[in-house]
């Protein structure tokens, strides 16, 4: 229930954010700004999700009246049964998602090929984590990390529970860990972006198409229209 309330709150927040997009009488040109573009896509996605849920007699407005209704809403939003999409990242973490459910249907309308978008989106969203894992494997980082851990232990701190203490900051500087990370992190991120260039290109292409469809959906929604734009829902 807590996870569902969080999801519903996020969905409602998208509606409020989208309402600030304006009420242009024709479909505006998609914004070039990254944050504005992301907000437009989120808003259009929410319009599609609400429309999909309404078709199933459901809504994210309000708390579900019973556990059964909560289960219906969660399944309608996120899909049910085994996940159809799966990607194991270089970090070893596996991300999974459904191709059914209203969120998946909205993304299909915006991006077209769900599998292609899922792979690109998950890859791009985890570039930082991949770069961090590569950085931690670097011998210079491992040596600095070992010195950092010894410093913390000598100060009576646990490496896993040090928090943002004075000892933590002193040991990060004294061990050379802070300087090692400042030097290695941008290098590793650049290498990862080069390795994943193909997925970055796909992500940008699909996002550009989604921006155009989102602008059309948003403009039509402000006029009370329900045009069939983009690929049909699965």
C-alpha atoms as one frame of an Amber mdcrd trajectory, in Angstrom:
protein
   0.000   0.000   0.000   2.839   2.436   0.824   4.479   1.768  -2.558   1.162
   2.213  -4.327   0.405   5.488  -2.504   3.869   6.725  -3.472   3.256   5.800
  -7.090  -0.145   7.441  -7.095   1.278  10.577  -5.508   3.942  10.713  -8.198
   1.304  10.282 -10.870  -0.774  13.091  -9.364   2.305  15.305  -9.193   2.811
  14.838 -12.904  -0.671  16.150 -13.552   0.004  19.266 -11.476   3.339  19.791
 -13.207   1.744  19.354 -16.589  -0.955  21.925 -15.898   1.735  24.592 -15.843
   2.697  23.764 -19.419   0.322  26.414 -20.740  -2.749  26.338 -22.917  -1.497
  27.004 -26.437  -4.200  26.643 -29.053  -1.964  24.710 -31.445   0.653  22.051
 -30.850   3.804  23.950 -29.765   7.265  23.115 -30.984   8.850  20.693 -28.525
  11.134  22.540 -26.092  14.847  22.194 -26.640  15.631  22.515 -22.933  16.214
  19.124 -21.321  14.155  19.757 -18.191  11.284  21.366 -20.069  11.273  18.513
 -22.549  11.267  15.935 -19.776   8.358  17.731 -18.088   6.384  17.748 -21.344
   6.935  14.019 -21.867   5.940  13.261 -18.268   2.779  15.301 -18.665   1.792
  13.614 -21.919   2.531  10.237 -20.348   0.231  11.105 -17.461  -2.540  12.135
 -19.856  -2.239   8.751 -21.549  -2.113   6.875 -18.232  -5.240   8.634 -16.945
  -7.048   7.882 -20.198  -6.029   4.230 -20.005  -7.114   3.869 -16.377 -10.437
   5.586 -17.072 -11.077   3.006 -19.769 -10.725   0.340 -17.086 -12.940   2.186
 -14.623  -9.997   3.196 -12.423  -8.315   6.405 -11.304  -5.257   7.403  -9.289
  -7.228  10.174  -7.557  -7.933   9.156  -3.980  -7.005   6.172  -1.855  -8.245
   2.735  -3.009 -11.291   1.651  -1.014 -10.060  -1.894  -0.388  -6.996  -4.120
  -0.784  -8.689  -5.686  -3.788  -9.128  -2.315  -5.486  -5.546  -1.429  -4.607
  -4.361  -4.618  -6.306  -6.445  -3.854  -9.389  -5.028  -0.355  -9.609  -1.449
  -1.526  -9.168  -1.858  -4.209 -11.843  -3.509  -1.731 -14.206  -0.718   0.799
 -13.708   2.351  -1.416 -13.704   1.239  -4.655 -15.325   0.875  -8.136 -13.877
   2.439 -11.557 -14.142   6.040 -12.259 -15.179   7.998  -9.264 -16.472   8.547
  -9.325 -20.214  11.507  -6.913 -20.363  14.823  -7.554 -18.647  18.321  -6.096
 -18.899  21.364  -7.062 -16.840  23.747  -4.131 -16.516  27.557  -4.307 -16.454
  27.297  -3.643 -12.708  25.490  -6.976 -12.334  22.158  -5.375 -11.443  19.140
  -6.591 -13.432  16.273  -4.237 -14.286  12.885  -5.658 -15.264   9.627  -4.162
 -16.532   6.235  -5.147 -17.898   4.968  -4.514 -21.402   1.352  -4.489 -20.211
  -0.266  -1.970 -17.881  -1.136   1.652 -18.475   2.366   2.999 -17.920   3.767
   0.622 -20.518   0.973   1.503 -22.943   1.701   5.215 -22.528   5.391   4.688
 -23.186   4.563   2.601 -26.240   2.501   5.470 -27.619   5.277   7.986 -26.940
   8.349   5.982 -27.886   7.070   3.276 -30.197   9.312   0.236 -29.694   9.060
  -0.615 -25.999  11.993  -3.038 -25.969  14.267  -0.613 -27.791  13.309   2.254
 -25.470  13.641   0.110 -22.340  17.153  -0.974 -23.249  18.268   2.563 -24.116
  16.585   4.182 -21.099  17.956   1.700 -18.568  21.444   1.900 -20.064  21.530
   5.703 -20.101  20.049   6.003 -16.604  22.793   3.780 -15.214  25.835   5.299
 -16.912  26.842   6.939 -13.629  26.588   3.654 -11.720  28.612   1.872 -14.377
  31.299   4.555 -14.267  31.392   4.369 -10.452  31.866   0.592 -10.574  34.745
   0.968 -13.030  36.279   3.657 -10.832  36.132   1.418  -7.745  37.953  -1.304
  -9.697  40.841   1.021 -10.530  44.017   0.111  -8.565  44.554   3.735  -7.492
  41.033   3.902  -6.096  41.358   0.546  -4.338  44.593   1.647  -2.665  43.085
   4.963  -1.571  39.982   3.185  -0.330  42.089   0.831   1.790  43.896   3.792
   3.370  40.527   5.470   3.944  39.129   2.431   5.760  42.225   2.164   7.974
  41.937   5.865   8.811  38.304   5.530   9.822  38.969   2.482  11.981  41.799
   4.264  13.774  39.352   7.094  14.505  36.855   4.614  15.966  34.440   4.933
  13.050  32.830   2.158  11.031  33.293   2.508   7.240  29.676   1.463   6.716
  28.188   3.754   9.386  30.465   6.779   9.438  27.846   9.192   8.141  28.879
  12.749   7.309  31.295  13.103  10.216  34.420  15.189  10.628  36.453  11.964
  10.734  34.953  10.848   7.423  35.903  14.079   5.684  39.365  14.100   7.248
  40.004  10.517   6.201  38.728  11.092   2.657  41.229  13.904   2.241  44.112
  12.306   4.131  43.836   8.944   2.377  43.760  10.543  -1.066  40.334   9.003
  -1.743  38.704  12.362  -2.444  41.375  13.400  -4.940  41.389   9.949  -6.574
  37.631  10.088  -7.135  37.786  13.657  -8.432  40.393  12.537 -10.965  38.976
   9.136 -11.934  35.234   9.791 -12.032  35.100  12.081 -15.107  37.554   9.842
 -16.966  35.496   6.722 -16.324  32.240   8.475 -17.198  33.698   9.624 -20.521
  34.846   6.059 -21.251  31.432   4.626 -20.388  29.670   7.179 -22.581  31.984
   6.199 -25.421  31.297   2.492 -24.856  27.522   3.075 -24.788  27.461   5.562
 -27.664  25.011   3.439 -29.679  22.467   3.362 -26.855  22.925   7.083 -26.210
  22.130   7.723 -29.887  19.043   5.494 -29.790  17.891   7.181 -26.572  18.172
  10.645 -28.109  16.383   9.582 -31.300  13.474   8.002 -29.437  13.240  10.945
 -27.030  13.085  13.415 -29.939  10.172  11.500 -31.447   8.479  11.338 -28.059
   8.800  15.111 -27.651   6.868  15.721 -30.870   4.147  13.262 -29.890   4.004
  14.696 -26.372   3.502  18.219 -27.742   0.586  17.010 -29.871  -0.978  15.044
 -27.016  -0.638  17.968 -24.611  -2.172  20.476 -27.034  -5.043  18.124 -27.888
  -5.702  17.424 -24.210  -6.036  21.144 -23.445  -8.753  21.302 -26.110 -10.571
  18.210 -24.861  -9.596  16.148 -27.903  -8.489  12.533 -27.925  -6.559  12.037
 -31.165  -4.785   8.805 -31.894  -1.194   9.955 -32.143   1.851   7.822 -32.593
   1.932   4.022 -32.424  -1.173   2.319 -31.137  -1.165   0.832 -27.641  -0.213
  -2.861 -27.442
